[in-house]
Structures are given as C-alpha cells and as structure tokens.
C-alpha cells in the first residue's frame, strides 16, 4: 500500500500520492486504523476535520508480527 495525501474541498475528495509534510513541519498527532485496503483508509481519513482545513496523510504501517528477533 502506498501513502496518500487526503483533502476534502467543497465536498470533493482528492487523494494524491503527495505532497507530504516535510520533517520540519509539526505533526499534531496520529491514528492507527486497521483496514483492508488503501481505499478504505482514505475513506476514513476523509471524515477527519483536518481533511477539510488542511490535509490528512495516510501511510502504511509495516506488520512485524511474524518476524523473529
């Protein structure tokens, strides 16, 4: 799954492959959402108020549960 930048403007949802926030920009927080597809993650992200005012980044999380250390 690739990351996406999600924005909702005037009721129109856009999900693009960037631009993403620079490391120097402030991240207000994050949510981990377990879902089956990128499309479902984008749908959930579009409901966040930040999608209307700024943007929400959707990023995959690596599953390391099956790895041995």
C-alpha positions as semicolon CSV with decimal commas, in nm:
position;residue;x (nm);y (nm);z (nm)
1;X;0,000;0,000;0,000
2;X;0,128;0,343;-0,090
3;X;0,073;0,655;0,114
4;X;-0,179;0,922;0,016
5;X;-0,245;1,286;0,090
6;X;-0,620;1,328;0,151
7;X;-0,807;1,658;0,116
8;X;-1,178;1,742;0,109
9;X;-1,263;2,073;-0,059
10;X;-1,621;2,187;-0,129
11;X;-1,738;1,828;-0,087
12;X;-1,488;1,690;-0,339
13;X;-1,247;1,427;-0,209
14;X;-0,896;1,416;-0,356
15;X;-0,636;1,156;-0,267
16;X;-0,297;1,202;-0,428
17;X;0,044;1,040;-0,388
18;X;0,176;1,360;-0,229
19;X;0,281;1,621;-0,140
20;X;0,359;1,501;0,209
21;X;0,459;1,710;0,510
22;X;0,829;1,787;0,546
23;X;1,007;1,654;0,852
24;X;1,041;2,011;0,981
25;X;0,663;2,060;0,985
26;X;0,471;1,992;1,304
27;X;0,268;1,674;1,328
28;X;-0,029;1,721;1,560
29;X;-0,086;1,351;1,617
30;X;-0,165;1,024;1,451
31;X;-0,419;0,747;1,444
32;X;-0,360;0,384;1,359
33;X;-0,653;0,240;1,167
34;X;-0,669;-0,130;1,080
35;X;-0,847;-0,169;0,746
36;X;-0,835;-0,396;0,445
37;X;-0,748;-0,151;0,168
38;X;-0,597;0,186;0,082
39;X;-0,938;0,300;-0,042
40;X;-1,098;0,225;0,296
41;X;-0,817;0,410;0,477
42;X;-0,874;0,712;0,250
43;X;-1,249;0,697;0,315
44;X;-1,188;0,702;0,692
45;X;-0,930;0,982;0,662
46;X;-1,176;1,197;0,465
47;X;-1,402;1,211;0,773
48;X;-1,136;1,385;0,985
49;X;-1,186;1,763;1,022
50;X;-0,826;1,822;0,912
51;X;-0,914;1,688;0,566
52;X;-1,136;1,996;0,517
53;X;-0,894;2,253;0,658
54;X;-0,553;2,120;0,565
55;X;-0,483;1,761;0,479
56;X;-0,456;1,414;0,624
57;X;-0,175;1,177;0,535
58;X;-0,247;0,806;0,503
59;X;0,060;0,589;0,545
60;X;0,100;0,211;0,563
61;X;0,240;0,051;0,877
62;X;0,476;-0,244;0,846
63;X;0,350;-0,561;1,015
64;X;0,638;-0,723;1,202
65;X;0,428;-0,970;1,400
66;X;0,566;-1,274;1,216
67;X;0,933;-1,182;1,244
68;X;1,181;-1,334;1,482
69;X;1,428;-1,112;1,663
